[in-house]
Amino acid sequence: MAIAEELPAQRVDTDAHFRGDIQGLRGIAVGLVLLFHASIPGFRGGFVGVDIFFVLSGYLITGNLLREVKSNGRIDFKEFYARRIRRLLPASSVVLLATLIAAIFWFPPLLMPGLAVDLTSAGLYGSNIDFAVRATDYFASSVIPSPVLHFWSLGVEEQFYLFWPLLISLVTFRRKNPALKIFLLSLAVLISSFTFANWLLDRNQPWGFFSFPTRAWELILGALLASAAQGVAKLPRAIAGLAGAVGLLMVLYSGSTQSDPLKFPGTAALMPTIGALLIILAGTSRTLTLPSKIIATKPLQFLGKISYSLYLWHWPVLVIPQVISGTHLRILERIGLAILSILLAAITERYVERPFRRGFVISLKPLRNIAIAGVIASLIAVLAFGADYVSTSELRGKGSTESAADERNFIDSLTIKQAPLNAAPVRPATVDFPVPANLQPSLLNAIQDRPITYADHCHTQENLKPSTKPCIYGDTTSDITVALFGDSHALSWFPALNQVAKEKHWKLLSLTMSACTPADIPAYNPSTASLMNNCPIWRQASIQRIINAHPFLILVAGTSGFATAINGVEIKGAQRTAIYTAGMNRTIAKLQTSGAQVVMMSDTPAQAQDPLVCLSAHPKSTLACATPAATAISSDWIAVERQIAKTNGVSLIEPQLWVCPTDPCPVVIGNLLTYFDTGHMTATFSQALAGRLKTALDAAISANA
């Protein structure tokens, strides 16, 4: 990042061309990020510090490259990348290895596979791609934050270092007017990247946020100023002072009031980036103005000097204790950890950054630097995956000697007494026992224990177009069709319903979509603060497919945790319930035009914590990971579902006692793992409930015969 980029013509801290205002701006940027991540009140927009770093990087790196082209007529790529390696690699390697060691001692074993991938991608400066891919996986939405999540911005910057010198070299292969050529190149890239960023953010927010092409304009904004440096250096002192004051106010205002990082790097990012640009511009004046002097004060310069190491250290120092404790840290604890990260950064800057930047151990030879970078990246990957293998060796399971029929018989043998309507069931106490050696599925493989429709692309993810696959299961030769319709909680019932369909010789049409409630209402995604525009398209297309299939029965299911909005504002409470009820009535009415019998499936209990991570941390006590029934099950919501079923004259199946037969709700029943995350059943457990579902469907069909 710019926190690691050298100042113009700077090789030692006492260089005559050293710019204290830029060093101070680094200090402001890293300070904003630190205060934001430490959740200090008043700095909810501190994430804009990263955007400021990008502008600084574009300015500094382009200025250095332009001077090299002017003096040498070309860019020495070997030396350029060697300098980047000497500047970035030592400190980042120390932090990555320290994070790995801390995880080995203190992390739940099940977090190690994901961390191994994260450490490897961070070592290769590809974290932004890693996290963009993972953010598009709906089932990864509740994953504990990675302690190296912040490396995404380093990935963006390293990708900039990879491509930008090459583009500059291409446009300046003839030495005439290199600054003008770089300026025009910068302008073209800036317009293209900014346009693409705003287009992509509305269609795929994770990729819009993390990807280099959408972030490039922020770096190029600095490049634009660097290529015009000779002209702007002649600014009158009064204008430079005004620019510095306005820029500082823009940066501080953004850092304290901006509250929606999901709109970045779109138009919302213009205020902090242009503010940073104005501050840099003010500092080019021959005489320092008051704003530049304020920014160049010693405390800010100190933070700027250690900013690279501070950026590296602060996030794992804040995250790792939270992962260990399993709770949100108190403000005094967060402040203490922020101070600790500053101390670690100061030590790292003094004893790692400076010596290695001057060639200590890794020398100043470009080819040797590049080779060492490859060796260190490989070493981090080997150590990370080695630690992963050792830590998870006990989680792989020893397999099960029981057949699927045995597991189903066990579930069917459980005595479950349904309470009278409107009365709370009385559940026996959950018995504690160790995680079974033959747990099915194993903790390590559970995240992949999903319905086959997911791999078949018959389950539509929230950022994708509606599936056009046949999506036919059960007895595919049958003339009797049943349909499964709803969101990912409906998908959880697919293995059970598919088994029932095979036994009853039904053809099963499965149509489900992540986070898209079956109710005819706007689907809102709080994590992206936007409407899911493809949800109503999918819903309408799926209902039409179901009607065209002329099914005998339609099973409709959805989560009680849906979100909706009116005019972009999320709706909650009684108004949300009323909107859902009206929307569900409309959906059922449309489905009933097919002539099919509609059956509703009540929502499943919710787990309070990730059962896989928890069980890996508590292998001797499955009870430690159980959730109280009163927390897991909303009786108020069941009442809403009952009323909707009654209004529309349809049956409602209530499976809560199948999934939560004891209190607190167990995450392991027999040797079966019930959930692979906080809200979705494992396919193995779902299939074991086929007998329960078959009986309930028979009763519903008979009641409406």
Number of C-alpha atoms within 10 A of each C-alpha: 24 27 28 22 20 19 25 18 15 15 13 12 11 8 12 9 12 17 19 22 25 26 28 26 28 30 27 27 31 29 23 26 25 26 22 21 20 24 17 16 10 12 24 22 24 31 26 30 27 25 24 27 28 30 29 33 28 29 27 24 23 28 24 17 21 25 17 14 21 16 11 11 17 19 21 14 14 13 16 15 19 22 22 18 19 26 23 23 21 20 23 23 20 16 18 24 16 14 19 23 15 14 23 18 10 15 21 20 27 20 23 23 18 14 22 22 17 25 29 23 23 26 24 18 21 22 27 27 19 20 21 19 13 15 18 18 13 14 18 12 13 12 15 14 11 19 23 21 18 19 27 24 23 23 25 26 23 20 18 22 19 13 10 21 19 12 13 22 20 11 14 21 13 12 15 11 10 20 24 14 16 23 18 14 18 27 17 13 17 23 14 15 21 20 15 17 27 19 15 17 20 16 16 17 25 20 21 25 23 24 24 23 20 26 26 25 30 26 30 29 25 29 29 26 24 27 24 15 16 11 9 16 15 12 15 13 17 12 14 29 24 17 23 28 20 18 25 24 17 20 28 22 17 26 26 18 13 19 15 13 18 17 20 22 27 23 12 17 18 16 20 27 30 21 25 31 24 23 29 26 24 32 26 21 20 13 13 16 21 15 21 29 14 16 24 23 14 13 13 24 22 16 25 28 23 26 29 26 30 28 25 23 29 26 23 23 19 23 22 19 19 15 20 13 10 12 9 12 17 10 13 10 14 22 18 12 20 22 15 17 23 20 16 19 26 20 14 22 20 13 12 20 25 18 16 21 22 16 15 13 9 20 14 17 13 19 13 13 23 19 12 16 22 13 12 16 19 15 15 22 21 14 17 26 19 14 20 23 16 12 21 19 11 16 22 16 19 13 12 15 8 12 9 14 11 12 21 20 14 15 21 16 9 10 10 16 11 16 12 8 9 10 9 11 16 14 18 11 12 18 13 14 14 13 25 20 16 17 21 25 25 24 24 20 14 22 17 14 17 20 22 15 19 16 10 13 15 21 24 25 24 22 17 15 12 24 19 13 11 12 15 19 23 23 20 16 12 14 11 18 25 27 26 23 26 26 27 26 25 27 30 24 26 27 24 23 29 25 24 24 23 16 13 14 17 26 23 28 23 27 31 32 28 22 24 29 32 31 25 22 22 21 23 25 18 13 9 17 17 20 21 20 15 19 28 19 12 22 24 15 16 22 19 14 15 22 18 10 15 17 23 18 23 25 22 24 28 25 22 21 10 18 21 22 20 11 7 12 12 17 16 13 7 9 10 15 15 13 18 24 20 14 18 21 16 17 19 24 13 16 20 17 11 20 13 18 21 28 23 22 23 24 23 27 25 24 23 15 16 18 26 27 21 20 25 24 19 16 16 14 17 23 21 18 24 25 22 18 21 13 14 21 20 15 14 9 14 18 14 17 22 20 14 21 21 12 11 15 14 20 23 24 21 18 19 19 20 18 20 26 23 21 19 22 29 28 28 24 22 16 19 22 26 25 28 24 23 19 24 23 27 25 26 23 28 27 26 23 26 24 18 17 23 18 11 17 20 10 14 19 16 9 10 12 7
